[in-house]
């Protein structure tokens, strides 16, 4: 949401960072023709580019949401049909990521994301809700992350109890150790 533009409609934003020696860019002409509600432009020296684009290391776009995650790239390339949740075959992914330093934004962001999620899910009757774990909000039930079939979480709990009983790898969207957190 961008309250200065609309409190009820989605707002599309984009950034173009280009080097121009003089004049405008023909590449941007179609975007300029849209006649946006608002537009900002400016010139900055190269060293100030990240700060101007809100992508400096201390700005929200660069907050680490996976700081504790280390993945084995080879295992990500393997396909495990029959052992992975149905989500692997869903060809649509959307991500709501709100990383703001101001904690007062957290509740409105979660509320808005939930409203959009509900609209999306209500438009797909009969489709079970699923959330790809790397992009999950963390507020879904574990069955949405790891699959709705009971055997999936049972198997994961057994593996967790055997190989990580102290929950040392219980970072984002952890495997629940008991069945009450499904």
PyMOL commands that place a pseudoatom at each C-alpha (Angstrom):
pseudoatom trace, name=CA, resn=UNK, resi=1, chain=A, elem=C, hetatm=0, pos=[0.000, 0.000, 0.000]
pseudoatom trace, name=CA, resn=UNK, resi=2, chain=A, elem=C, hetatm=0, pos=[1.030, 3.539, -0.686]
pseudoatom trace, name=CA, resn=UNK, resi=3, chain=A, elem=C, hetatm=0, pos=[-1.441, 5.587, 1.386]
pseudoatom trace, name=CA, resn=UNK, resi=4, chain=A, elem=C, hetatm=0, pos=[-0.594, 8.820, -0.410]
pseudoatom trace, name=CA, resn=UNK, resi=5, chain=A, elem=C, hetatm=0, pos=[-1.808, 7.195, -3.659]
pseudoatom trace, name=CA, resn=UNK, resi=6, chain=A, elem=C, hetatm=0, pos=[-4.564, 4.810, -2.521]
pseudoatom trace, name=CA, resn=UNK, resi=7, chain=A, elem=C, hetatm=0, pos=[-5.624, 3.001, 0.629]
pseudoatom trace, name=CA, resn=UNK, resi=8, chain=A, elem=C, hetatm=0, pos=[-7.860, 0.535, -1.220]
pseudoatom trace, name=CA, resn=UNK, resi=9, chain=A, elem=C, hetatm=0, pos=[-6.142, -0.295, -4.507]
pseudoatom trace, name=CA, resn=UNK, resi=10, chain=A, elem=C, hetatm=0, pos=[-2.820, -1.958, -5.256]
pseudoatom trace, name=CA, resn=UNK, resi=11, chain=A, elem=C, hetatm=0, pos=[-0.008, 0.271, -6.404]
pseudoatom trace, name=CA, resn=UNK, resi=12, chain=A, elem=C, hetatm=0, pos=[2.599, -0.796, -8.923]
pseudoatom trace, name=CA, resn=UNK, resi=13, chain=A, elem=C, hetatm=0, pos=[6.023, 0.711, -8.456]
pseudoatom trace, name=CA, resn=UNK, resi=14, chain=A, elem=C, hetatm=0, pos=[9.235, 0.318, -10.395]
pseudoatom trace, name=CA, resn=UNK, resi=15, chain=A, elem=C, hetatm=0, pos=[12.720, 1.719, -10.421]
pseudoatom trace, name=CA, resn=UNK, resi=16, chain=A, elem=C, hetatm=0, pos=[14.941, 2.262, -13.423]
pseudoatom trace, name=CA, resn=UNK, resi=17, chain=A, elem=C, hetatm=0, pos=[18.565, 3.047, -12.829]
pseudoatom trace, name=CA, resn=UNK, resi=18, chain=A, elem=C, hetatm=0, pos=[20.312, 3.958, -16.039]
pseudoatom trace, name=CA, resn=UNK, resi=19, chain=A, elem=C, hetatm=0, pos=[23.341, 5.855, -17.186]
pseudoatom trace, name=CA, resn=UNK, resi=20, chain=A, elem=C, hetatm=0, pos=[22.492, 8.650, -19.605]
pseudoatom trace, name=CA, resn=UNK, resi=21, chain=A, elem=C, hetatm=0, pos=[25.019, 10.927, -21.194]
pseudoatom trace, name=CA, resn=UNK, resi=22, chain=A, elem=C, hetatm=0, pos=[22.334, 13.381, -22.343]
pseudoatom trace, name=CA, resn=UNK, resi=23, chain=A, elem=C, hetatm=0, pos=[18.637, 13.431, -23.106]
pseudoatom trace, name=CA, resn=UNK, resi=24, chain=A, elem=C, hetatm=0, pos=[16.013, 10.831, -22.284]
pseudoatom trace, name=CA, resn=UNK, resi=25, chain=A, elem=C, hetatm=0, pos=[16.008, 7.136, -22.927]
pseudoatom trace, name=CA, resn=UNK, resi=26, chain=A, elem=C, hetatm=0, pos=[13.911, 5.602, -25.739]
pseudoatom trace, name=CA, resn=UNK, resi=27, chain=A, elem=C, hetatm=0, pos=[13.801, 2.419, -23.662]
pseudoatom trace, name=CA, resn=UNK, resi=28, chain=A, elem=C, hetatm=0, pos=[11.768, 4.196, -20.987]
pseudoatom trace, name=CA, resn=UNK, resi=29, chain=A, elem=C, hetatm=0, pos=[9.347, 5.903, -23.412]
pseudoatom trace, name=CA, resn=UNK, resi=30, chain=A, elem=C, hetatm=0, pos=[6.581, 3.269, -22.993]
pseudoatom trace, name=CA, resn=UNK, resi=31, chain=A, elem=C, hetatm=0, pos=[6.736, 3.681, -19.225]
pseudoatom trace, name=CA, resn=UNK, resi=32, chain=A, elem=C, hetatm=0, pos=[6.717, 7.468, -19.469]
pseudoatom trace, name=CA, resn=UNK, resi=33, chain=A, elem=C, hetatm=0, pos=[3.575, 7.200, -21.644]
pseudoatom trace, name=CA, resn=UNK, resi=34, chain=A, elem=C, hetatm=0, pos=[1.622, 5.519, -18.834]
pseudoatom trace, name=CA, resn=UNK, resi=35, chain=A, elem=C, hetatm=0, pos=[1.237, 8.884, -17.093]
pseudoatom trace, name=CA, resn=UNK, resi=36, chain=A, elem=C, hetatm=0, pos=[1.903, 7.710, -13.556]
pseudoatom trace, name=CA, resn=UNK, resi=37, chain=A, elem=C, hetatm=0, pos=[0.173, 9.067, -10.476]
pseudoatom trace, name=CA, resn=UNK, resi=38, chain=A, elem=C, hetatm=0, pos=[3.565, 10.171, -9.246]
pseudoatom trace, name=CA, resn=UNK, resi=39, chain=A, elem=C, hetatm=0, pos=[7.096, 10.043, -10.537]
pseudoatom trace, name=CA, resn=UNK, resi=40, chain=A, elem=C, hetatm=0, pos=[10.457, 10.912, -9.094]
pseudoatom trace, name=CA, resn=UNK, resi=41, chain=A, elem=C, hetatm=0, pos=[13.715, 11.318, -10.900]
pseudoatom trace, name=CA, resn=UNK, resi=42, chain=A, elem=C, hetatm=0, pos=[17.122, 12.547, -9.989]
pseudoatom trace, name=CA, resn=UNK, resi=43, chain=A, elem=C, hetatm=0, pos=[20.825, 12.359, -10.535]
pseudoatom trace, name=CA, resn=UNK, resi=44, chain=A, elem=C, hetatm=0, pos=[23.288, 10.870, -8.113]
pseudoatom trace, name=CA, resn=UNK, resi=45, chain=A, elem=C, hetatm=0, pos=[26.953, 10.061, -8.201]
pseudoatom trace, name=CA, resn=UNK, resi=46, chain=A, elem=C, hetatm=0, pos=[27.753, 6.372, -8.568]
pseudoatom trace, name=CA, resn=UNK, resi=47, chain=A, elem=C, hetatm=0, pos=[28.930, 5.939, -4.939]
pseudoatom trace, name=CA, resn=UNK, resi=48, chain=A, elem=C, hetatm=0, pos=[25.523, 7.212, -3.740]
pseudoatom trace, name=CA, resn=UNK, resi=49, chain=A, elem=C, hetatm=0, pos=[23.465, 4.964, -6.006]
pseudoatom trace, name=CA, resn=UNK, resi=50, chain=A, elem=C, hetatm=0, pos=[22.612, 2.256, -3.452]
pseudoatom trace, name=CA, resn=UNK, resi=51, chain=A, elem=C, hetatm=0, pos=[21.434, 4.803, -0.898]
pseudoatom trace, name=CA, resn=UNK, resi=52, chain=A, elem=C, hetatm=0, pos=[19.332, 6.669, -3.498]
pseudoatom trace, name=CA, resn=UNK, resi=53, chain=A, elem=C, hetatm=0, pos=[17.745, 3.415, -4.681]
pseudoatom trace, name=CA, resn=UNK, resi=54, chain=A, elem=C, hetatm=0, pos=[16.888, 2.285, -1.132]
pseudoatom trace, name=CA, resn=UNK, resi=55, chain=A, elem=C, hetatm=0, pos=[19.208, -0.680, -1.503]
pseudoatom trace, name=CA, resn=UNK, resi=56, chain=A, elem=C, hetatm=0, pos=[22.044, 0.292, 0.832]
pseudoatom trace, name=CA, resn=UNK, resi=57, chain=A, elem=C, hetatm=0, pos=[23.167, -2.387, 3.275]
pseudoatom trace, name=CA, resn=UNK, resi=58, chain=A, elem=C, hetatm=0, pos=[21.296, -0.777, 6.178]
pseudoatom trace, name=CA, resn=UNK, resi=59, chain=A, elem=C, hetatm=0, pos=[18.009, -0.293, 4.299]
pseudoatom trace, name=CA, resn=UNK, resi=60, chain=A, elem=C, hetatm=0, pos=[14.959, -2.603, 4.363]
pseudoatom trace, name=CA, resn=UNK, resi=61, chain=A, elem=C, hetatm=0, pos=[15.453, -4.135, 0.912]
pseudoatom trace, name=CA, resn=UNK, resi=62, chain=A, elem=C, hetatm=0, pos=[18.781, -5.538, 2.048]
pseudoatom trace, name=CA, resn=UNK, resi=63, chain=A, elem=C, hetatm=0, pos=[17.830, -6.891, 5.455]
pseudoatom trace, name=CA, resn=UNK, resi=64, chain=A, elem=C, hetatm=0, pos=[18.780, -10.530, 5.501]
pseudoatom trace, name=CA, resn=UNK, resi=65, chain=A, elem=C, hetatm=0, pos=[15.799, -12.833, 5.706]
pseudoatom trace, name=CA, resn=UNK, resi=66, chain=A, elem=C, hetatm=0, pos=[17.968, -15.908, 5.206]
pseudoatom trace, name=CA, resn=UNK, resi=67, chain=A, elem=C, hetatm=0, pos=[21.034, -15.071, 7.287]
pseudoatom trace, name=CA, resn=UNK, resi=68, chain=A, elem=C, hetatm=0, pos=[20.942, -18.433, 9.065]
pseudoatom trace, name=CA, resn=UNK, resi=69, chain=A, elem=C, hetatm=0, pos=[20.127, -20.553, 6.011]
pseudoatom trace, name=CA, resn=UNK, resi=70, chain=A, elem=C, hetatm=0, pos=[22.797, -22.544, 4.248]
pseudoatom trace, name=CA, resn=UNK, resi=71, chain=A, elem=C, hetatm=0, pos=[21.642, -24.750, 1.400]
pseudoatom trace, name=CA, resn=UNK, resi=72, chain=A, elem=C, hetatm=0, pos=[23.302, -27.529, -0.505]
pseudoatom trace, name=CA, resn=UNK, resi=73, chain=A, elem=C, hetatm=0, pos=[23.005, -26.447, -4.137]
pseudoatom trace, name=CA, resn=UNK, resi=74, chain=A, elem=C, hetatm=0, pos=[23.251, -30.024, -5.445]
pseudoatom trace, name=CA, resn=UNK, resi=75, chain=A, elem=C, hetatm=0, pos=[20.275, -31.139, -3.370]
pseudoatom trace, name=CA, resn=UNK, resi=76, chain=A, elem=C, hetatm=0, pos=[18.238, -28.227, -4.709]
pseudoatom trace, name=CA, resn=UNK, resi=77, chain=A, elem=C, hetatm=0, pos=[18.779, -29.456, -8.260]
pseudoatom trace, name=CA, resn=UNK, resi=78, chain=A, elem=C, hetatm=0, pos=[17.556, -32.986, -7.506]
pseudoatom trace, name=CA, resn=UNK, resi=79, chain=A, elem=C, hetatm=0, pos=[13.926, -33.826, -8.088]
pseudoatom trace, name=CA, resn=UNK, resi=80, chain=A, elem=C, hetatm=0, pos=[12.186, -35.966, -5.518]
pseudoatom trace, name=CA, resn=UNK, resi=81, chain=A, elem=C, hetatm=0, pos=[8.830, -36.746, -7.083]
pseudoatom trace, name=CA, resn=UNK, resi=82, chain=A, elem=C, hetatm=0, pos=[6.648, -38.569, -4.599]
pseudoatom trace, name=CA, resn=UNK, resi=83, chain=A, elem=C, hetatm=0, pos=[8.652, -37.368, -1.625]
pseudoatom trace, name=CA, resn=UNK, resi=84, chain=A, elem=C, hetatm=0, pos=[8.157, -33.635, -2.025]
pseudoatom trace, name=CA, resn=UNK, resi=85, chain=A, elem=C, hetatm=0, pos=[4.986, -31.714, -1.343]
pseudoatom trace, name=CA, resn=UNK, resi=86, chain=A, elem=C, hetatm=0, pos=[2.601, -30.985, -4.207]
pseudoatom trace, name=CA, resn=UNK, resi=87, chain=A, elem=C, hetatm=0, pos=[3.737, -27.374, -4.156]
pseudoatom trace, name=CA, resn=UNK, resi=88, chain=A, elem=C, hetatm=0, pos=[6.747, -28.399, -6.224]
pseudoatom trace, name=CA, resn=UNK, resi=89, chain=A, elem=C, hetatm=0, pos=[4.397, -28.797, -9.181]
pseudoatom trace, name=CA, resn=UNK, resi=90, chain=A, elem=C, hetatm=0, pos=[2.532, -25.520, -8.721]
pseudoatom trace, name=CA, resn=UNK, resi=91, chain=A, elem=C, hetatm=0, pos=[3.780, -23.055, -11.301]
pseudoatom trace, name=CA, resn=UNK, resi=92, chain=A, elem=C, hetatm=0, pos=[2.924, -19.869, -9.443]
pseudoatom trace, name=CA, resn=UNK, resi=93, chain=A, elem=C, hetatm=0, pos=[4.867, -18.117, -6.732]
pseudoatom trace, name=CA, resn=UNK, resi=94, chain=A, elem=C, hetatm=0, pos=[4.229, -14.831, -5.035]
pseudoatom trace, name=CA, resn=UNK, resi=95, chain=A, elem=C, hetatm=0, pos=[6.177, -13.356, -2.198]
pseudoatom trace, name=CA, resn=UNK, resi=96, chain=A, elem=C, hetatm=0, pos=[5.169, -10.744, 0.307]
pseudoatom trace, name=CA, resn=UNK, resi=97, chain=A, elem=C, hetatm=0, pos=[8.243, -9.418, 1.959]
pseudoatom trace, name=CA, resn=UNK, resi=98, chain=A, elem=C, hetatm=0, pos=[8.086, -6.458, 4.246]
pseudoatom trace, name=CA, resn=UNK, resi=99, chain=A, elem=C, hetatm=0, pos=[11.305, -5.562, 5.954]
pseudoatom trace, name=CA, resn=UNK, resi=100, chain=A, elem=C, hetatm=0, pos=[10.930, -2.232, 7.652]
pseudoatom trace, name=CA, resn=UNK, resi=101, chain=A, elem=C, hetatm=0, pos=[13.001, -0.939, 10.504]
pseudoatom trace, name=CA, resn=UNK, resi=102, chain=A, elem=C, hetatm=0, pos=[9.896, 0.675, 11.979]
pseudoatom trace, name=CA, resn=UNK, resi=103, chain=A, elem=C, hetatm=0, pos=[8.025, -1.984, 13.990]
pseudoatom trace, name=CA, resn=UNK, resi=104, chain=A, elem=C, hetatm=0, pos=[4.777, -0.002, 13.764]
pseudoatom trace, name=CA, resn=UNK, resi=105, chain=A, elem=C, hetatm=0, pos=[4.501, -1.161, 10.111]
pseudoatom trace, name=CA, resn=UNK, resi=106, chain=A, elem=C, hetatm=0, pos=[4.517, -4.868, 11.004]
pseudoatom trace, name=CA, resn=UNK, resi=107, chain=A, elem=C, hetatm=0, pos=[0.861, -5.243, 11.951]
pseudoatom trace, name=CA, resn=UNK, resi=108, chain=A, elem=C, hetatm=0, pos=[-0.545, -3.331, 8.937]
pseudoatom trace, name=CA, resn=UNK, resi=109, chain=A, elem=C, hetatm=0, pos=[1.765, -5.268, 6.584]
pseudoatom trace, name=CA, resn=UNK, resi=110, chain=A, elem=C, hetatm=0, pos=[0.661, -8.623, 8.007]
pseudoatom trace, name=CA, resn=UNK, resi=111, chain=A, elem=C, hetatm=0, pos=[-2.991, -7.582, 7.829]
pseudoatom trace, name=CA, resn=UNK, resi=112, chain=A, elem=C, hetatm=0, pos=[-2.681, -6.515, 4.195]
pseudoatom trace, name=CA, resn=UNK, resi=113, chain=A, elem=C, hetatm=0, pos=[-0.720, -9.634, 3.210]
pseudoatom trace, name=CA, resn=UNK, resi=114, chain=A, elem=C, hetatm=0, pos=[-3.369, -11.816, 4.886]
pseudoatom trace, name=CA, resn=UNK, resi=115, chain=A, elem=C, hetatm=0, pos=[-6.143, -10.010, 2.983]
pseudoatom trace, name=CA, resn=UNK, resi=116, chain=A, elem=C, hetatm=0, pos=[-4.362, -10.576, -0.334]
pseudoatom trace, name=CA, resn=UNK, resi=117, chain=A, elem=C, hetatm=0, pos=[-3.620, -14.197, 0.570]
pseudoatom trace, name=CA, resn=UNK, resi=118, chain=A, elem=C, hetatm=0, pos=[-7.288, -14.774, 1.436]
pseudoatom trace, name=CA, resn=UNK, resi=119, chain=A, elem=C, hetatm=0, pos=[-8.388, -13.237, -1.875]
pseudoatom trace, name=CA, resn=UNK, resi=120, chain=A, elem=C, hetatm=0, pos=[-5.967, -15.465, -3.748]
pseudoatom trace, name=CA, resn=UNK, resi=121, chain=A, elem=C, hetatm=0, pos=[-7.020, -18.625, -1.898]
pseudoatom trace, name=CA, resn=UNK, resi=122, chain=A, elem=C, hetatm=0, pos=[-10.746, -17.831, -2.109]
pseudoatom trace, name=CA, resn=UNK, resi=123, chain=A, elem=C, hetatm=0, pos=[-10.364, -17.576, -5.876]
pseudoatom trace, name=CA, resn=UNK, resi=124, chain=A, elem=C, hetatm=0, pos=[-9.095, -21.161, -6.016]
pseudoatom trace, name=CA, resn=UNK, resi=125, chain=A, elem=C, hetatm=0, pos=[-11.849, -23.273, -4.467]
pseudoatom trace, name=CA, resn=UNK, resi=126, chain=A, elem=C, hetatm=0, pos=[-10.781, -26.826, -3.795]
pseudoatom trace, name=CA, resn=UNK, resi=127, chain=A, elem=C, hetatm=0, pos=[-7.061, -26.033, -3.877]
pseudoatom trace, name=CA, resn=UNK, resi=128, chain=A, elem=C, hetatm=0, pos=[-5.272, -26.644, -0.599]
pseudoatom trace, name=CA, resn=UNK, resi=129, chain=A, elem=C, hetatm=0, pos=[-3.264, -23.743, 0.703]
pseudoatom trace, name=CA, resn=UNK, resi=130, chain=A, elem=C, hetatm=0, pos=[0.470, -24.219, 0.343]
pseudoatom trace, name=CA, resn=UNK, resi=131, chain=A, elem=C, hetatm=0, pos=[3.450, -22.009, 1.026]
pseudoatom trace, name=CA, resn=UNK, resi=132, chain=A, elem=C, hetatm=0, pos=[6.922, -22.653, -0.338]
pseudoatom trace, name=CA, resn=UNK, resi=133, chain=A, elem=C, hetatm=0, pos=[8.970, -22.676, 2.841]
pseudoatom trace, name=CA, resn=UNK, resi=134, chain=A, elem=C, hetatm=0, pos=[11.642, -20.252, 1.624]
pseudoatom trace, name=CA, resn=UNK, resi=135, chain=A, elem=C, hetatm=0, pos=[8.961, -17.639, 0.936]
pseudoatom trace, name=CA, resn=UNK, resi=136, chain=A, elem=C, hetatm=0, pos=[6.459, -18.456, 3.678]
pseudoatom trace, name=CA, resn=UNK, resi=137, chain=A, elem=C, hetatm=0, pos=[5.368, -15.753, 6.083]
pseudoatom trace, name=CA, resn=UNK, resi=138, chain=A, elem=C, hetatm=0, pos=[6.020, -18.057, 9.018]
pseudoatom trace, name=CA, resn=UNK, resi=139, chain=A, elem=C, hetatm=0, pos=[2.444, -17.772, 10.269]
pseudoatom trace, name=CA, resn=UNK, resi=140, chain=A, elem=C, hetatm=0, pos=[1.043, -20.661, 8.230]
pseudoatom trace, name=CA, resn=UNK, resi=141, chain=A, elem=C, hetatm=0, pos=[0.582, -24.094, 9.793]
pseudoatom trace, name=CA, resn=UNK, resi=142, chain=A, elem=C, hetatm=0, pos=[3.495, -26.477, 9.200]
pseudoatom trace, name=CA, resn=UNK, resi=143, chain=A, elem=C, hetatm=0, pos=[1.311, -28.591, 6.901]
pseudoatom trace, name=CA, resn=UNK, resi=144, chain=A, elem=C, hetatm=0, pos=[1.183, -25.649, 4.474]
pseudoatom trace, name=CA, resn=UNK, resi=145, chain=A, elem=C, hetatm=0, pos=[4.992, -25.677, 4.303]
pseudoatom trace, name=CA, resn=UNK, resi=146, chain=A, elem=C, hetatm=0, pos=[5.740, -29.387, 4.208]
pseudoatom trace, name=CA, resn=UNK, resi=147, chain=A, elem=C, hetatm=0, pos=[2.626, -31.014, 2.747]
pseudoatom trace, name=CA, resn=UNK, resi=148, chain=A, elem=C, hetatm=0, pos=[-0.848, -31.851, 3.994]
pseudoatom trace, name=CA, resn=UNK, resi=149, chain=A, elem=C, hetatm=0, pos=[-0.479, -35.620, 4.051]
pseudoatom trace, name=CA, resn=UNK, resi=150, chain=A, elem=C, hetatm=0, pos=[0.036, -36.714, 7.696]
pseudoatom trace, name=CA, resn=UNK, resi=151, chain=A, elem=C, hetatm=0, pos=[2.925, -39.022, 6.812]
pseudoatom trace, name=CA, resn=UNK, resi=152, chain=A, elem=C, hetatm=0, pos=[5.050, -36.082, 5.651]
pseudoatom trace, name=CA, resn=UNK, resi=153, chain=A, elem=C, hetatm=0, pos=[5.184, -34.307, 9.009]
pseudoatom trace, name=CA, resn=UNK, resi=154, chain=A, elem=C, hetatm=0, pos=[5.433, -37.619, 10.886]
pseudoatom trace, name=CA, resn=UNK, resi=155, chain=A, elem=C, hetatm=0, pos=[8.502, -38.533, 8.842]
pseudoatom trace, name=CA, resn=UNK, resi=156, chain=A, elem=C, hetatm=0, pos=[10.041, -35.085, 9.293]
pseudoatom trace, name=CA, resn=UNK, resi=157, chain=A, elem=C, hetatm=0, pos=[9.437, -35.206, 13.065]
pseudoatom trace, name=CA, resn=UNK, resi=158, chain=A, elem=C, hetatm=0, pos=[11.190, -38.582, 13.306]
pseudoatom trace, name=CA, resn=UNK, resi=159, chain=A, elem=C, hetatm=0, pos=[14.152, -37.277, 11.317]
pseudoatom trace, name=CA, resn=UNK, resi=160, chain=A, elem=C, hetatm=0, pos=[14.237, -34.132, 13.446]
pseudoatom trace, name=CA, resn=UNK, resi=161, chain=A, elem=C, hetatm=0, pos=[14.144, -36.135, 16.687]
pseudoatom trace, name=CA, resn=UNK, resi=162, chain=A, elem=C, hetatm=0, pos=[16.987, -38.356, 15.460]
pseudoatom trace, name=CA, resn=UNK, resi=163, chain=A, elem=C, hetatm=0, pos=[19.301, -35.797, 13.884]
pseudoatom trace, name=CA, resn=UNK, resi=164, chain=A, elem=C, hetatm=0, pos=[18.445, -32.522, 15.627]
pseudoatom trace, name=CA, resn=UNK, resi=165, chain=A, elem=C, hetatm=0, pos=[16.902, -33.302, 19.030]
pseudoatom trace, name=CA, resn=UNK, resi=166, chain=A, elem=C, hetatm=0, pos=[18.185, -30.012, 20.491]
pseudoatom trace, name=CA, resn=UNK, resi=167, chain=A, elem=C, hetatm=0, pos=[16.621, -28.003, 17.651]
pseudoatom trace, name=CA, resn=UNK, resi=168, chain=A, elem=C, hetatm=0, pos=[19.915, -26.405, 16.666]
pseudoatom trace, name=CA, resn=UNK, resi=169, chain=A, elem=C, hetatm=0, pos=[18.641, -26.075, 13.105]
pseudoatom trace, name=CA, resn=UNK, resi=170, chain=A, elem=C, hetatm=0, pos=[15.216, -24.746, 14.087]
pseudoatom trace, name=CA, resn=UNK, resi=171, chain=A, elem=C, hetatm=0, pos=[15.446, -21.479, 12.226]
pseudoatom trace, name=CA, resn=UNK, resi=172, chain=A, elem=C, hetatm=0, pos=[12.743, -20.194, 9.904]
pseudoatom trace, name=CA, resn=UNK, resi=173, chain=A, elem=C, hetatm=0, pos=[9.651, -22.426, 9.566]
pseudoatom trace, name=CA, resn=UNK, resi=174, chain=A, elem=C, hetatm=0, pos=[11.148, -25.181, 11.716]
pseudoatom trace, name=CA, resn=UNK, resi=175, chain=A, elem=C, hetatm=0, pos=[9.987, -28.785, 11.705]
pseudoatom trace, name=CA, resn=UNK, resi=176, chain=A, elem=C, hetatm=0, pos=[7.564, -29.029, 14.640]
pseudoatom trace, name=CA, resn=UNK, resi=177, chain=A, elem=C, hetatm=0, pos=[8.630, -31.660, 17.153]
pseudoatom trace, name=CA, resn=UNK, resi=178, chain=A, elem=C, hetatm=0, pos=[5.063, -32.403, 18.267]
pseudoatom trace, name=CA, resn=UNK, resi=179, chain=A, elem=C, hetatm=0, pos=[1.819, -32.884, 16.408]
pseudoatom trace, name=CA, resn=UNK, resi=180, chain=A, elem=C, hetatm=0, pos=[0.055, -29.986, 18.164]
pseudoatom trace, name=CA, resn=UNK, resi=181, chain=A, elem=C, hetatm=0, pos=[1.867, -27.473, 15.942]
pseudoatom trace, name=CA, resn=UNK, resi=182, chain=A, elem=C, hetatm=0, pos=[0.616, -28.750, 12.578]
for i in range(1, 182): cmd.bond("trace and resi %d" % i, "trace and resi %d" % (i + 1))
show_as sticks, trace
zoom trace
